[in-house]
Amino acid sequence: MSLKARELYRSTNGDRWSLIRDPGSDGLFVRHEPNLPSGGRSSDISIGAFLARGGHGPEHQELLRLIGTLVDGEEPA
């Protein structure tokens, strides 16, 4: 099975953060894809570790907003 991805945030310099789900294992993690000048090498991090290291950037806020929609019963946009 292929991974399912939902982009959380794309910065003005081209960095991207996505929420990734592996349907085979039901694993969830955040993938950071830096822009090409920064090396362009993607890295994966658990949701807990992602939120624990800083948690105030727009990519963190978007993940928290998305999680909040689950609690509020809203449908994500």
MODELLER restraints for C-alpha pairs under 7 A, 6 or more apart:
rsr = mdl.restraints
at = mdl.atoms
rsr.add(forms.Gaussian(group=physical.xy_distance, feature=features.Distance(at['CA:1:A'], at['CA:23:A']), mean=6.66, stdev=0.5))
rsr.add(forms.Gaussian(group=physical.xy_distance, feature=features.Distance(at['CA:1:A'], at['CA:24:A']), mean=6.29, stdev=0.5))
rsr.add(forms.Gaussian(group=physical.xy_distance, feature=features.Distance(at['CA:3:A'], at['CA:20:A']), mean=6.65, stdev=0.5))
rsr.add(forms.Gaussian(group=physical.xy_distance, feature=features.Distance(at['CA:3:A'], at['CA:21:A']), mean=5.79, stdev=0.5))
rsr.add(forms.Gaussian(group=physical.xy_distance, feature=features.Distance(at['CA:3:A'], at['CA:22:A']), mean=4.85, stdev=0.5))
rsr.add(forms.Gaussian(group=physical.xy_distance, feature=features.Distance(at['CA:3:A'], at['CA:23:A']), mean=6.60, stdev=0.5))
rsr.add(forms.Gaussian(group=physical.xy_distance, feature=features.Distance(at['CA:4:A'], at['CA:20:A']), mean=5.68, stdev=0.5))
rsr.add(forms.Gaussian(group=physical.xy_distance, feature=features.Distance(at['CA:4:A'], at['CA:21:A']), mean=5.12, stdev=0.5))
rsr.add(forms.Gaussian(group=physical.xy_distance, feature=features.Distance(at['CA:4:A'], at['CA:22:A']), mean=6.44, stdev=0.5))
rsr.add(forms.Gaussian(group=physical.xy_distance, feature=features.Distance(at['CA:5:A'], at['CA:18:A']), mean=6.23, stdev=0.5))
rsr.add(forms.Gaussian(group=physical.xy_distance, feature=features.Distance(at['CA:5:A'], at['CA:19:A']), mean=5.70, stdev=0.5))
rsr.add(forms.Gaussian(group=physical.xy_distance, feature=features.Distance(at['CA:5:A'], at['CA:20:A']), mean=4.52, stdev=0.5))
rsr.add(forms.Gaussian(group=physical.xy_distance, feature=features.Distance(at['CA:5:A'], at['CA:21:A']), mean=6.40, stdev=0.5))
rsr.add(forms.Gaussian(group=physical.xy_distance, feature=features.Distance(at['CA:6:A'], at['CA:18:A']), mean=5.38, stdev=0.5))
rsr.add(forms.Gaussian(group=physical.xy_distance, feature=features.Distance(at['CA:6:A'], at['CA:19:A']), mean=5.20, stdev=0.5))
rsr.add(forms.Gaussian(group=physical.xy_distance, feature=features.Distance(at['CA:6:A'], at['CA:20:A']), mean=6.53, stdev=0.5))
rsr.add(forms.Gaussian(group=physical.xy_distance, feature=features.Distance(at['CA:7:A'], at['CA:17:A']), mean=6.08, stdev=0.5))
rsr.add(forms.Gaussian(group=physical.xy_distance, feature=features.Distance(at['CA:7:A'], at['CA:18:A']), mean=4.11, stdev=0.5))
rsr.add(forms.Gaussian(group=physical.xy_distance, feature=features.Distance(at['CA:7:A'], at['CA:19:A']), mean=6.25, stdev=0.5))
rsr.add(forms.Gaussian(group=physical.xy_distance, feature=features.Distance(at['CA:8:A'], at['CA:17:A']), mean=5.51, stdev=0.5))
rsr.add(forms.Gaussian(group=physical.xy_distance, feature=features.Distance(at['CA:8:A'], at['CA:18:A']), mean=4.96, stdev=0.5))
rsr.add(forms.Gaussian(group=physical.xy_distance, feature=features.Distance(at['CA:8:A'], at['CA:19:A']), mean=6.44, stdev=0.5))
rsr.add(forms.Gaussian(group=physical.xy_distance, feature=features.Distance(at['CA:8:A'], at['CA:59:A']), mean=6.07, stdev=0.5))
rsr.add(forms.Gaussian(group=physical.xy_distance, feature=features.Distance(at['CA:8:A'], at['CA:62:A']), mean=5.98, stdev=0.5))
rsr.add(forms.Gaussian(group=physical.xy_distance, feature=features.Distance(at['CA:8:A'], at['CA:63:A']), mean=6.48, stdev=0.5))
rsr.add(forms.Gaussian(group=physical.xy_distance, feature=features.Distance(at['CA:9:A'], at['CA:16:A']), mean=5.81, stdev=0.5))
rsr.add(forms.Gaussian(group=physical.xy_distance, feature=features.Distance(at['CA:9:A'], at['CA:17:A']), mean=5.37, stdev=0.5))
rsr.add(forms.Gaussian(group=physical.xy_distance, feature=features.Distance(at['CA:9:A'], at['CA:59:A']), mean=5.15, stdev=0.5))
rsr.add(forms.Gaussian(group=physical.xy_distance, feature=features.Distance(at['CA:10:A'], at['CA:16:A']), mean=4.44, stdev=0.5))
rsr.add(forms.Gaussian(group=physical.xy_distance, feature=features.Distance(at['CA:10:A'], at['CA:17:A']), mean=6.52, stdev=0.5))
rsr.add(forms.Gaussian(group=physical.xy_distance, feature=features.Distance(at['CA:13:A'], at['CA:35:A']), mean=6.85, stdev=0.5))
rsr.add(forms.Gaussian(group=physical.xy_distance, feature=features.Distance(at['CA:14:A'], at['CA:34:A']), mean=6.94, stdev=0.5))
rsr.add(forms.Gaussian(group=physical.xy_distance, feature=features.Distance(at['CA:14:A'], at['CA:35:A']), mean=5.02, stdev=0.5))
rsr.add(forms.Gaussian(group=physical.xy_distance, feature=features.Distance(at['CA:15:A'], at['CA:33:A']), mean=5.73, stdev=0.5))
rsr.add(forms.Gaussian(group=physical.xy_distance, feature=features.Distance(at['CA:15:A'], at['CA:34:A']), mean=4.35, stdev=0.5))
rsr.add(forms.Gaussian(group=physical.xy_distance, feature=features.Distance(at['CA:15:A'], at['CA:35:A']), mean=4.92, stdev=0.5))
rsr.add(forms.Gaussian(group=physical.xy_distance, feature=features.Distance(at['CA:16:A'], at['CA:32:A']), mean=5.78, stdev=0.5))
rsr.add(forms.Gaussian(group=physical.xy_distance, feature=features.Distance(at['CA:16:A'], at['CA:33:A']), mean=5.07, stdev=0.5))
rsr.add(forms.Gaussian(group=physical.xy_distance, feature=features.Distance(at['CA:16:A'], at['CA:34:A']), mean=6.35, stdev=0.5))
rsr.add(forms.Gaussian(group=physical.xy_distance, feature=features.Distance(at['CA:17:A'], at['CA:30:A']), mean=6.68, stdev=0.5))
rsr.add(forms.Gaussian(group=physical.xy_distance, feature=features.Distance(at['CA:17:A'], at['CA:31:A']), mean=5.58, stdev=0.5))
rsr.add(forms.Gaussian(group=physical.xy_distance, feature=features.Distance(at['CA:17:A'], at['CA:32:A']), mean=4.56, stdev=0.5))
rsr.add(forms.Gaussian(group=physical.xy_distance, feature=features.Distance(at['CA:17:A'], at['CA:33:A']), mean=6.30, stdev=0.5))
rsr.add(forms.Gaussian(group=physical.xy_distance, feature=features.Distance(at['CA:17:A'], at['CA:59:A']), mean=6.62, stdev=0.5))
rsr.add(forms.Gaussian(group=physical.xy_distance, feature=features.Distance(at['CA:18:A'], at['CA:30:A']), mean=5.59, stdev=0.5))
rsr.add(forms.Gaussian(group=physical.xy_distance, feature=features.Distance(at['CA:18:A'], at['CA:31:A']), mean=5.22, stdev=0.5))
rsr.add(forms.Gaussian(group=physical.xy_distance, feature=features.Distance(at['CA:18:A'], at['CA:32:A']), mean=6.67, stdev=0.5))
rsr.add(forms.Gaussian(group=physical.xy_distance, feature=features.Distance(at['CA:19:A'], at['CA:29:A']), mean=5.97, stdev=0.5))
rsr.add(forms.Gaussian(group=physical.xy_distance, feature=features.Distance(at['CA:19:A'], at['CA:30:A']), mean=4.70, stdev=0.5))
rsr.add(forms.Gaussian(group=physical.xy_distance, feature=features.Distance(at['CA:19:A'], at['CA:31:A']), mean=6.45, stdev=0.5))
rsr.add(forms.Gaussian(group=physical.xy_distance, feature=features.Distance(at['CA:20:A'], at['CA:28:A']), mean=5.66, stdev=0.5))
rsr.add(forms.Gaussian(group=physical.xy_distance, feature=features.Distance(at['CA:20:A'], at['CA:29:A']), mean=5.38, stdev=0.5))
rsr.add(forms.Gaussian(group=physical.xy_distance, feature=features.Distance(at['CA:20:A'], at['CA:30:A']), mean=5.89, stdev=0.5))
rsr.add(forms.Gaussian(group=physical.xy_distance, feature=features.Distance(at['CA:20:A'], at['CA:31:A']), mean=6.73, stdev=0.5))
rsr.add(forms.Gaussian(group=physical.xy_distance, feature=features.Distance(at['CA:21:A'], at['CA:27:A']), mean=5.67, stdev=0.5))
rsr.add(forms.Gaussian(group=physical.xy_distance, feature=features.Distance(at['CA:21:A'], at['CA:28:A']), mean=4.66, stdev=0.5))
rsr.add(forms.Gaussian(group=physical.xy_distance, feature=features.Distance(at['CA:21:A'], at['CA:29:A']), mean=6.75, stdev=0.5))
rsr.add(forms.Gaussian(group=physical.xy_distance, feature=features.Distance(at['CA:22:A'], at['CA:28:A']), mean=6.59, stdev=0.5))
rsr.add(forms.Gaussian(group=physical.xy_distance, feature=features.Distance(at['CA:29:A'], at['CA:44:A']), mean=6.54, stdev=0.5))
rsr.add(forms.Gaussian(group=physical.xy_distance, feature=features.Distance(at['CA:29:A'], at['CA:45:A']), mean=5.70, stdev=0.5))
rsr.add(forms.Gaussian(group=physical.xy_distance, feature=features.Distance(at['CA:29:A'], at['CA:46:A']), mean=4.62, stdev=0.5))
rsr.add(forms.Gaussian(group=physical.xy_distance, feature=features.Distance(at['CA:29:A'], at['CA:47:A']), mean=5.27, stdev=0.5))
rsr.add(forms.Gaussian(group=physical.xy_distance, feature=features.Distance(at['CA:30:A'], at['CA:44:A']), mean=5.66, stdev=0.5))
rsr.add(forms.Gaussian(group=physical.xy_distance, feature=features.Distance(at['CA:30:A'], at['CA:45:A']), mean=5.36, stdev=0.5))
rsr.add(forms.Gaussian(group=physical.xy_distance, feature=features.Distance(at['CA:30:A'], at['CA:46:A']), mean=6.19, stdev=0.5))
rsr.add(forms.Gaussian(group=physical.xy_distance, feature=features.Distance(at['CA:30:A'], at['CA:47:A']), mean=6.04, stdev=0.5))
rsr.add(forms.Gaussian(group=physical.xy_distance, feature=features.Distance(at['CA:31:A'], at['CA:42:A']), mean=6.67, stdev=0.5))
rsr.add(forms.Gaussian(group=physical.xy_distance, feature=features.Distance(at['CA:31:A'], at['CA:43:A']), mean=5.64, stdev=0.5))
rsr.add(forms.Gaussian(group=physical.xy_distance, feature=features.Distance(at['CA:31:A'], at['CA:44:A']), mean=4.43, stdev=0.5))
rsr.add(forms.Gaussian(group=physical.xy_distance, feature=features.Distance(at['CA:31:A'], at['CA:45:A']), mean=6.46, stdev=0.5))
rsr.add(forms.Gaussian(group=physical.xy_distance, feature=features.Distance(at['CA:32:A'], at['CA:42:A']), mean=5.44, stdev=0.5))
rsr.add(forms.Gaussian(group=physical.xy_distance, feature=features.Distance(at['CA:32:A'], at['CA:43:A']), mean=5.38, stdev=0.5))
rsr.add(forms.Gaussian(group=physical.xy_distance, feature=features.Distance(at['CA:32:A'], at['CA:44:A']), mean=6.41, stdev=0.5))
rsr.add(forms.Gaussian(group=physical.xy_distance, feature=features.Distance(at['CA:33:A'], at['CA:40:A']), mean=6.20, stdev=0.5))
rsr.add(forms.Gaussian(group=physical.xy_distance, feature=features.Distance(at['CA:33:A'], at['CA:41:A']), mean=6.32, stdev=0.5))
rsr.add(forms.Gaussian(group=physical.xy_distance, feature=features.Distance(at['CA:33:A'], at['CA:42:A']), mean=4.29, stdev=0.5))
rsr.add(forms.Gaussian(group=physical.xy_distance, feature=features.Distance(at['CA:33:A'], at['CA:43:A']), mean=6.71, stdev=0.5))
rsr.add(forms.Gaussian(group=physical.xy_distance, feature=features.Distance(at['CA:34:A'], at['CA:40:A']), mean=4.80, stdev=0.5))
rsr.add(forms.Gaussian(group=physical.xy_distance, feature=features.Distance(at['CA:34:A'], at['CA:41:A']), mean=6.42, stdev=0.5))
rsr.add(forms.Gaussian(group=physical.xy_distance, feature=features.Distance(at['CA:34:A'], at['CA:42:A']), mean=6.43, stdev=0.5))
rsr.add(forms.Gaussian(group=physical.xy_distance, feature=features.Distance(at['CA:51:A'], at['CA:60:A']), mean=6.42, stdev=0.5))
rsr.add(forms.Gaussian(group=physical.xy_distance, feature=features.Distance(at['CA:66:A'], at['CA:76:A']), mean=6.70, stdev=0.5))
rsr.add(forms.Gaussian(group=physical.xy_distance, feature=features.Distance(at['CA:69:A'], at['CA:75:A']), mean=6.55, stdev=0.5))
rsr.add(forms.Gaussian(group=physical.xy_distance, feature=features.Distance(at['CA:69:A'], at['CA:76:A']), mean=6.35, stdev=0.5))
